Amino acid sequence: MTRLEFISAIKPSCVTAQEAFGIPWGWFVAQAIQESGGYGKSDLSINAHNLYGIKGKDYFQGKVGYASFKDWNAAIQFQGWQLNQSRYLPYKPLVAAGKFKMYGDAISKAGWCPVSSPTYGTMIEQIAYDYKLKPEPVVVLSEAQQWAVDNKVFNAPVDWEKPVTMNTLAWALYKGRKI
């Protein structure tokens, strides 16, 4: 199975998990790529349908400690449920906002996986970036920013990461400048 075939195979289940658990489908895909030995190629993901290295009491190839699932869909649904448990729930707003790196690092520190280098969040973020799996960020403008847009104050694209306050706008308008 190619990389894109793997993504296509699990995407419908990931979208269903997004609807059920409020975590972007791209997170489930990126995490499955990372955890499954690269695109579902690990023995665990092939023989036990365990895409995420989920621990359990089942036997897998003579070893105790990893869960087995009837199919990949069941593993994805279980992962969605697991990420909504109290251990990881405080970090859910990060992933919902598309901050995959921050979310990955947070759940790693909460016990998801051992410390890794580069960080877990960085690895997931890179996969998500490579395959365009992240949701488009939702930009919420402050009252001052919205006023500036509505009144066409800017003559160039705006970097909304920098704060724009009413004082900044008032000074610019007083001086007759475009920000």
Buried (B, 14 or more C-beta within 10 A) or exposed (E): EEEEEBBEEBBEBBBBBBEEBBBBBBBBBBBBBBBBBEBBEBEBBEEBBBBBBBEBEBEBEEEEEBBBBEEBBBBBBBBBEBBBEEEBEEBBEBBBBBBBBBBBBBBBBEEBBEEEEEBBBBBBBBBBEEBEBBBEEEEEBEEBBEBBBEEEBBEEEBEEEEEBEEEBBEEBBEEEEEB
